[in-house]
Amino acid sequence: MRVEAPISNEVAAGLRAGDAVWIHGIIYVARDAAHKRLVDALGRGEALPFDPLGAVIYYMGPSPAKPGQPIGSAGPTTSYRMDPYTPTLLAQGVKGLIGKGSRSEVVKKALCEHQAVYFAAVGGAAALIAKTVQESEIIAYPDLGAEAVLRLKVAGFPAIVVNDAQGGDLYEAARKEWARK
């Protein structure tokens, strides 16, 4: 299924755990240190460096771009490290999160409350994912190096819905299905 980013409320509400998607449009990269700064800025009443309405945030560990390419490898990083900050960003209108690994119960509840989704990107597929990145630019916190906030233009970014806005959890469903009887 093709998903345009930013994501509309209707699209977020219609996605279900297990749906395979190809994301097209603008997504933002932010990891631990950037998340802390984003939430701290909100706490001071400052605006985010991007429009959060419908935004998709990718938890990515970028590598330097080769000449003529917008980005190097672009694989997902473990998502739970962003869990303390995620509900605050969802409350600002963020609709999609991309990473790898399970999310906390607090985040899953916030996804339902704010009608947002969590996508998994395949770890180990960083070179493949990088091929979907058409443009990359640092938009905030360049002093953080690889943890700076990036704006990416993507076409056909592959992901799977893990947690949907109705409480669906692909990881939990798979554990139940494959558990030994």
N, C-alpha and C positions, 0 to 999 in steps of 0.2 A: 504494500500500500504506500502511495506517495503522500508525504506529509510536508507541508510548507511551513517554514519557520520565518517569522514568529508564528506560533501556534494559536489558533482561535479557540475560544472557550468551547465551541461546538465540536471541533476536532478532538480536543483533549478529552471531552466527556464521552466521545464515541470510541476511543481506543480501548482495547481490552488486553489484559495480560496474555501474552503469547503471540500477539500480532507482530509480524515482521514488517518493518517500515524502511523506506528510503527517504531520508530527510534532505530537503532542498531549501536553500535560502541562507539566512544569517543565523549563526550560533556564536556563543561566547565561550571562551575558555577561561576557567578560574579554578584554582586549587586552594589548598589549606590557607596559606598566607594571604592570598587575595580575598578569600571568603571572610577572613577576620577583618580585613580592612574595609570591605564592603559593608559588613554589618556594623562596624564601628562608625563608619561615615553616616549610616542611617541613624544611629543613635545620637549623633551630633546634629541631626536635622539636615544633612547634606544629601544632594541627589546622587544617585548611582551614575557611573560613567557610561551607562547604556540605558536604553528604555527597557524597563523590566516587563512591560505588558506583553505577554505572550512569548517572552524570551526563552531560549533554550540554552542551558549552561552545560558545557562539556568538561568533565574532570579529566584532563589530558596531560600527559607528560610529553611535551614536544621536544624534538631534537632539531639542531640547526638545519636550515634549508640548504640543499645543494644549489649551485648556480643555475638560475633559470627556473627554479621551482619555488612555490610559495611557502612550503614547509617541509621539514624532514619527516621522519616517522611521527605518527600522530596517534599513539595508542592510549587506551583508557587507563586511568589510575583508580585505585580502590576508593569507593564512594563513602564508606562510613566515616572517614575523617572529616567530611563536610557536614555530617549530620547535626552538629550543634548549631550550625548557621542556616541550614536549609529551611526550617519553618519561617524564619524572618524573611528570607528572599521569596518564598512562595507567597507570603502575605503581600508582597509588593507587586505581584502579578506574574512572576515567573511561572511558566506552564510546563516546561520540560527540563529534565535533568538526564545527563548521559554519563555512565561510568561503568564500573564492574563491581560485582559483589552485592550482598544483601544490604538493605536499609533497616534502620531501627524502627520500632513500633511508633515512636513519636513522629518520624518522617512519614511513615505510611499513613498515619492519621492525618497529618498536614496535607498530604497529597489529596486525600478524599475531601478534606475541608475546603481546599482551594481549587479543586477540580483540575489537578495537574497529573503528570505521568513521569515515571522513571523508566528510562530505556537502558538496556545493557548494550555496550559495544563489545565485540569479541576481543578479548585479550590475546596478544600474539599476532593480531592482524594489523599492526600499526602501519606497515608499508602499504597495504591495501587501502586502509582508511585514508591515508595521506593522499592517495590518488583522487579522492572525492573533494579535496580542498582546492578551490580555484583561487582564492585570495586569503591573505593573512596579514593582519596589522595589529601592533600593540596599541591599545587604547587607554590603558591605565597601569600605573605602578611599574614602570620599566625597571626600577631599581630592584625588583624581585626576580629579574632574570627569567628563568624558565617558568616561574610562577606569576608572571605579569598577566594582566587580563588581555586576551586577544579577541579580535573580531574576525571570524572566519566566514567566508562565503563557500558553501558546500553544495554539491550536486550529487545526489544519490548516496548519501552517507548511510551505511547499513546499520540497523539497530533492531532490537527486539523489545517490545513492551514487557517489563518485568512487573511493575506495580502500576495499576490503573487507578482512575479517579473513583472507582466503585469499591475499592478494597481488594481487588484481585491481585494475587501474588503468584507469579509463574514459578518461582523457586519453591514455595510451599506446596503448590499443586504437584510439582514434579516429585518432591520428596514423598508425598503421600502416595502418588501413583506407583512409584518404584520401591517403596518400603517392602521389606520382606514380610510376608503374611505369617 
